[in-house]
Amino acid sequence: MNKEITKQKLEKYFNLTSTALKEVKQNIISGKENYAKEIIEMVENYLSDAKHFESKDDFVNAFAAINYAHGWLDSGVRLDIFNVKDNRLFTVK
């Protein structure tokens, strides 16, 4: 059982969420741009928060912020705001 949030685990999830963010930015469904903009801003804010927490060696809150960021991306996918199919990056139907 893994009971620790390591720097390596943070980097793994920073990379995953950053890659997913790049993907959604290129795949916004026409007519949903305003929703996409709001989601992307929230993801970027949470990623910024995660970097801040990481810089303070607060890995627990950094990990939480990364997960919130990715949750926003997944919600946009599920609500058909982003047209992505990569089940490695997203919870897709």
Secondary structure as a PSIPRED ss2 file (coil, helix, strand):
# PSIPRED VFORMAT (PSIPRED V4.0)

   1 M C   1.000  0.000  0.000
   2 N C   1.000  0.000  0.000
   3 K C   1.000  0.000  0.000
   4 E C   1.000  0.000  0.000
   5 I C   1.000  0.000  0.000
   6 T C   1.000  0.000  0.000
   7 K H   0.000  1.000  0.000
   8 Q H   0.000  1.000  0.000
   9 K H   0.000  1.000  0.000
  10 L H   0.000  1.000  0.000
  11 E H   0.000  1.000  0.000
  12 K H   0.000  1.000  0.000
  13 Y H   0.000  1.000  0.000
  14 F H   0.000  1.000  0.000
  15 N H   0.000  1.000  0.000
  16 L H   0.000  1.000  0.000
  17 T H   0.000  1.000  0.000
  18 S H   0.000  1.000  0.000
  19 T H   0.000  1.000  0.000
  20 A H   0.000  1.000  0.000
  21 L H   0.000  1.000  0.000
  22 K H   0.000  1.000  0.000
  23 E H   0.000  1.000  0.000
  24 V H   0.000  1.000  0.000
  25 K H   0.000  1.000  0.000
  26 Q C   1.000  0.000  0.000
  27 N C   1.000  0.000  0.000
  28 I E   0.000  0.000  1.000
  29 I C   1.000  0.000  0.000
  30 S C   1.000  0.000  0.000
  31 G C   1.000  0.000  0.000
  32 K C   1.000  0.000  0.000
  33 E H   0.000  1.000  0.000
  34 N H   0.000  1.000  0.000
  35 Y H   0.000  1.000  0.000
  36 A H   0.000  1.000  0.000
  37 K H   0.000  1.000  0.000
  38 E H   0.000  1.000  0.000
  39 I H   0.000  1.000  0.000
  40 I H   0.000  1.000  0.000
  41 E H   0.000  1.000  0.000
  42 M H   0.000  1.000  0.000
  43 V H   0.000  1.000  0.000
  44 E H   0.000  1.000  0.000
  45 N H   0.000  1.000  0.000
  46 Y H   0.000  1.000  0.000
  47 L H   0.000  1.000  0.000
  48 S H   0.000  1.000  0.000
  49 D H   0.000  1.000  0.000
  50 A H   0.000  1.000  0.000
  51 K H   0.000  1.000  0.000
  52 H H   0.000  1.000  0.000
  53 F H   0.000  1.000  0.000
  54 E H   0.000  1.000  0.000
  55 S H   0.000  1.000  0.000
  56 K C   1.000  0.000  0.000
  57 D C   1.000  0.000  0.000
  58 D C   1.000  0.000  0.000
  59 F H   0.000  1.000  0.000
  60 V H   0.000  1.000  0.000
  61 N H   0.000  1.000  0.000
  62 A H   0.000  1.000  0.000
  63 F H   0.000  1.000  0.000
  64 A H   0.000  1.000  0.000
  65 A H   0.000  1.000  0.000
  66 I H   0.000  1.000  0.000
  67 N H   0.000  1.000  0.000
  68 Y H   0.000  1.000  0.000
  69 A H   0.000  1.000  0.000
  70 H H   0.000  1.000  0.000
  71 G H   0.000  1.000  0.000
  72 W H   0.000  1.000  0.000
  73 L H   0.000  1.000  0.000
  74 D H   0.000  1.000  0.000
  75 S H   0.000  1.000  0.000
  76 G H   0.000  1.000  0.000
  77 V H   0.000  1.000  0.000
  78 R H   0.000  1.000  0.000
  79 L C   1.000  0.000  0.000
  80 D C   1.000  0.000  0.000
  81 I C   1.000  0.000  0.000
  82 F E   0.000  0.000  1.000
  83 N C   1.000  0.000  0.000
  84 V C   1.000  0.000  0.000
  85 K C   1.000  0.000  0.000
  86 D C   1.000  0.000  0.000
  87 N C   1.000  0.000  0.000
  88 R C   1.000  0.000  0.000
  89 L C   1.000  0.000  0.000
  90 F C   1.000  0.000  0.000
  91 T C   1.000  0.000  0.000
  92 V C   1.000  0.000  0.000
  93 K C   1.000  0.000  0.000
